[in-house]
Amino acid sequence: MNTRYLGDPMSVKLLEHIRSELISSGAASNTPEFCQSWLGRSEGYIRTLRNHGTGPSIETLTICAHKLGHYAQRLRASGLSEHAAMAAQFDRLKTLCDDAIARHAEAVWRAPDRMAV
């Protein structure tokens, strides 16, 4: 697993990694389609994040994780052996989103000016 983007859980590099894998697998055709179909955002969402030096929102990661999980489940349910590898890939990508969401949530509640213990 490539973890070069894991230093900052809200890095745009996570979305770029997921986008690249989905394009390679044929689940997305290009960046605009990925942004619209997998993230529920405008076709220039990743470009906007890069230009502003920000990362994806929790909502965006949640939408992506949910869709990846949904299609992983549907692929597994098809019973076709050729779908098993793609289901596993979607599961792995969903886990990356879930992990980023969890790291961000922990960083928020551990912040000294919030609810740190």
N, C-alpha and C positions, 0 to 999 in steps of 0.2 A: 504494500500500500504506500502510495506517495503521500508524505506528510509535510511537504515543504511549506504549506500554508497554515499549519496548525499552531504556529506561534501566536497569531492573532485570530481568535475564533470567529471574528466577524469580518475577516479579510475577503476582499473581492476575489482573491485567488481560489478560494473554495468554490465559488460559483463557476469560475473559469475552468477548474478541474472537472466539475460535474458536467458542464457544457461540453467539454472536449470528449469525455467518455460517452455521453449520449449521442453526440454527432458521430463518433467512431462506430458506435453500435447501430446507427441508423434510426435511433429513437427521436432524433431531432436533425433537421437539415442544416441549420445555420444558427448564428447567434440571435438574430431577431426572433426566429421561431422559438428558440429555447426560452428567451426572456418572456415572450407572450404566453406560450403554451405550458411551460414548466414552472414559471415563477409568478405568472399572473400580473406581469408588469409590462411597461412599454418596450418596444423593440430596442430602444437605446439604453435600457436600464444599466447594463454592465458598463457601457461607455460613460454614462453619467456618474456612476460610482467612482470610476477611475479618475475622471476629471475633477471630482470634488474631494478625492482622497478619503472616501468613506467606504464602509462595508455594507453588506446587505442588512436589511431589517430582520428582526426576529420573525415578523409575519411572513416575509418572503421565504426565509429558510423553512418555516413551518409548512407553507403551501407546497414547496418543493418536496420536503420529506413526506408529506401526506400523499402526494401524487406518486412518488416513487414507491411507497409502500402499497398503494392501491394496485398499481400495475404489476408489482412483483407478485402480489397475491393472485391476481388474475392470470398471470403467466404460469405460475405453479399449478393453478387449478385446471389449466388446459390439458394437463397430463402429457403434453408433447415434450419429448426429451430435448428437442432443440430450443425450447423455451426455458429450460432449467438454468442454463448459463446466464441468460439475460436476467432472470429473476434474481439470481445470486448477485449479479452486478448491481441491480436496483437496490437490493437489500443493503449492500455495502455502501452505496452512495447515500441511502437514507440514514444509515448509522453515522456517516460523516456529518450530515445536517443535524441529526439529533445530538451528537456530541458537541457541536458548535453552539447549539441552543443551550445545552446544559452548562457549558463553560461560561457563556455570557451571563446566564442567570446567576451562577455562583459568584461571578465577579461583581454583580450588582449587589447581592445581599451581603457580600463580604466587605464592601466598600465602607471605610471607617465612618463616613457621614451618613450611612444608611442603617442597616440592621446588624452590623458586625458584633460578634460575641467575643 
